[in-house]
Amino acid sequence: MLTVIAFVVALGVLIAVHEYGHYRVAVACGVKVERFSVGFGKALFRWQPKRQHPGQQTEFVIAAFPLGGYVKMLDEREGPVAPEERHRAFNTQPLRSRAAIVAAGPIANLLLAVALYTVVNWIGVQEPAAKLARPVAASLAEAAGLTGGEYVTRAGFDGDLTPVQSFEDLRWRMTQGALNAHDLTLEVAGENGKPARQLVLPLSRMEAKDADPQMFRKIGLLAPLTRPEIGEVMAGSAGELAGLRNGDLVRAVGDTAIFDGQQLREVIRASVDGDQPRTQAWQIERGGKALTLQVKPEVREEGAVKIGRIGAYVGAPPEMLTVRQGPVDGVWRGVVRTWEMSALTVRMMGKMVTGQASLKNLSGPLTIADYAGKSASLGLTQYLIFLAVISVSLGVLNLMPLPVLDGGHLMYYLWEGLTGKSVSDAWMVGLQRGGVALLLVMMSVALFNDVTRLFG
């Protein structure tokens, strides 16, 4: 139920803001708006405010099918217009006014993202500290000289280092570097009186196509530093059969000394020989006493790879800190994060078009609904961050030059501005059909990806 509510609220807010952008600029340009609808199909609620802008008699509607919305404006192309109202029709407006009205929807979504990120920055969010777990063996992080336990204080590209506020901040920078093929310079705090040192993660070598767990596995930094402690153990799991309990502190697995939770997870994953699990002696500490348990993991498939699982939460909660910004800095960081997300989204779309990135990055309504529920269950700030990300995606998507989207109409206006002639009706019909076909293909791929992620 939480997932459904969070998804419907997210759609309602994002669509309403998008359409309000169109509506508000249309009214400001003197265009008569006949209907403002959130959703399509049968009207569930409708009302007409008594106090409206001069000349406006807009009907506001909430419709049954929530995946979209529209603002219906007076337009001679859609029906007869009385001579005395012709100056209020959309199609009779100057080019700059029509372009502003069309662009206002996506811009409203981007401004909403700025506002949401700003509120999150002001409220503050609990995030793991940027203390690194032991990197994955043979990964870029290990090759760069990281061993685990380091505290990353600054990071950046091309020598421009800025403070790292949390592990999530570092993770975002690694994502940018990997997808944009830019090396990331890290500065880690010195230990035992030693000076801070810098090292480089050569992310340009990765040729990453997907922002998925495998990308971070190649980088080698999967999680922040945690104690190698066993959490909740599932009933009937390999961990319970071996005698593991909540709170057990793992000191060694076989001949391998264990230092942190991420290292322990990697050791468990690797505890298979072909298709068979490998039983190993675990040295654990329970209530101040040392114990030895024989642990035989279950074998699971992860893609084409066989890995070990024990059916228990591995690793104690990491060190957490509150990331909060001041009034001015919070707004600025909201603008910067919106810009970074928008730029990354545009680059990923471009790479998908050219085949440099996988179409698996496309997500549809099922994945969005799933993330809506998960983020809402984590609290207000996580839900606001989710809304901001989706709002950026909606804004950027609508600016794509597809005929059925706002960006397609802006392309028509660009042609009109350059040539002095509007796009002919024949071309318009053909482009609209092509745009609808391409959009349907994109939606089909996104839905297929949803089903694969959630049920595959």
C-alpha angles and dihedrals in degrees: 000000000000090000092052094047094046091048095048092046091049093050092046094050096044096045093044092051092047094050092042088059090057092042098048095048091044090055090046089053092051097252117146112239113205100182139012109196131182103198133003135260128029115019112243095181131012134174141162115214114228093220112058137147114287111282094014125119098167120174113214117211138185107199134198101248107063102191096102144346142211147210112223112208131187105270132167090216091064100044146328117309123203112246092239090057099042092102088060095055118110095229093056094056123107116267093252091055094049091048092049092050092050095045093047094078098059091038089054089056092050091048089050089054090052090050093048094048089047092053090049090050091051095045094044129224133231110241135164117265116252094256110137127230119217106291123244113272115266091009129136091255093054091047089050090059104261115142103173132271095064120137112221109216102170138013139173150135129271093007095304101125122184130179117281109224100190145343089271089056089052091046090054091052091049089051091052092047096047096047094042095042094238124143114239120220116211128196114202126194118254119250128219093008095312118138121256115269136205130221136172129237103210095218091157088076094061103074087203116196101176133044092222138124091273090061091056090044089059090048089048101221105106104152145359122269115286136168112264091246129146115237129185113351117211118235112258093010127135089256093056092045089053091052099252116156137194108276098027111145112216115218101171143359111207106313093338118102111219120221106166144011097256092053089051091051090052092049090051091049091052095047095104133096107208104304096342129087119240116228111219137180112249119204107209138172117223122176091340093309127111117233136177120216130182106228123194111185128210117250116236133175120241105183105306094337128092113222138176125251130182099188097241138105107260122205132030119257111285125243106282131205136181114248109203133159133207124249098272098031090049091058093045093050089049089056092046094049091048090050092047092048091047093049092047091049092051092048092049091050090050091049092049090052092050094042095247091116130042122255085228086088090073113099129193138196096291094057091043090051091048092051091045091058094043094048092046090052089056094056144267099300094052090049091050090051089051090051090049093052093048091045090055090048092049092048095048093043092053091052091058111115094248113135095233093051131071090257090059092055089049088054089054089052091048089055090048091049093050098043103026089233130099121234110274120250092245092054091043092055093047094047092047091053092048091048092050091049093050092046091051090051091051091048091049092051091047092050091048089052089049093053092045093050097045102035106015 
